[in-house]
């Protein structure tokens, strides 16, 4: 899923790519493993790139 957030500072400079992978741990599918990853793709250069990446990672970890 790709998210673009226009209502944050520099929101038009980047997009956030979030990927969820669900793996079954058995044939009965009673349990599973969910792997979530995030990536920030910069669409335009900005001096705030490192801050954007750091804040995105912190919010992603806090969410999970």
C-alpha positions as CSV (number, residue, x, y, z in Angstrom):
1,X,0.0,0.0,0.0
2,X,1.4,3.4,-0.9
3,X,0.3,6.4,1.2
4,X,0.7,10.0,0.3
5,X,0.0,12.5,3.1
6,X,-0.6,16.0,1.9
7,X,-1.5,17.6,5.2
8,X,2.0,17.2,6.8
9,X,5.0,19.4,6.2
10,X,6.8,18.3,3.0
11,X,4.0,15.8,2.4
12,X,4.2,16.2,-1.3
13,X,8.0,15.4,-1.3
14,X,7.6,11.7,-0.3
15,X,5.3,8.7,-0.3
16,X,5.2,5.9,2.3
17,X,5.2,2.3,1.1
18,X,3.9,-0.3,3.6
19,X,4.0,-4.0,2.8
20,X,2.4,-6.7,4.8
21,X,3.3,-10.4,4.3
22,X,1.2,-13.1,5.9
23,X,2.7,-16.6,6.2
24,X,0.9,-19.6,7.4
25,X,2.8,-21.6,10.1
26,X,0.8,-24.8,9.6
27,X,-1.5,-26.7,7.3
28,X,-4.4,-26.0,9.6
29,X,-3.9,-22.2,9.3
30,X,-4.7,-21.7,12.9
31,X,-1.7,-19.4,13.4
32,X,0.3,-17.2,11.1
33,X,3.2,-14.8,11.0
34,X,2.7,-11.3,9.9
35,X,5.7,-9.4,8.6
36,X,5.2,-5.6,8.1
37,X,7.8,-3.4,6.4
38,X,7.9,0.2,5.5
39,X,9.8,2.3,3.1
40,X,9.9,6.0,2.4
41,X,10.3,7.0,-1.3
42,X,11.4,10.6,-1.8
43,X,9.6,12.1,-4.8
44,X,11.4,15.5,-4.5
45,X,14.7,16.4,-2.9
46,X,14.5,18.2,0.4
47,X,16.8,19.1,3.3
48,X,14.4,17.4,5.6
49,X,14.8,13.9,4.1
50,X,16.6,12.4,7.1
51,X,14.0,13.8,9.5
52,X,11.1,12.4,7.3
53,X,12.7,9.0,7.2
54,X,13.4,8.9,11.0
55,X,10.0,10.1,11.9
56,X,8.3,7.7,9.6
57,X,10.2,4.8,11.1
58,X,9.5,5.9,14.7
59,X,5.7,6.1,13.9
60,X,5.7,2.8,12.1
61,X,7.4,1.0,15.1
62,X,5.1,2.8,17.6
63,X,2.0,1.7,15.6
64,X,3.0,-2.0,15.8
